[in-house]
Amino acid sequence: MKIDELLLNRVQHDYSDAGFVDLYLKLDLLHDLASTGRLAEATSLSIDEVRGWLEEYIFIARETIRELSGGL
């Protein structure tokens, strides 16, 4: 099996309803902790590093939505 096939097999569950719920719960918990000044309970990353990751996720999500919509 090629590396791409192995990776796809590994992540297919991540894009099921259960996978999306898991992602939602992780981000929601991160939001709850950040909004109460408790970000350090979730990660040892700096605020700038967390912000960078979140901005990258937002970019990827927006691009994916655009592509799902036929590139409009």
SULURZI-V965242 format. One record per helix or strand. SS is the DSSP state (H for helix, E for strand). FROM is the first residue (numbers start at 1). LEN is the number of residues. If there is no record, write none. Layout:
BEGIN
((SS,FROM,LEN) (SS,FROM,LEN))
END
This chain:
BEGIN
((H,3,13) (H,17,19) (H,39,3) (H,47,22))
END
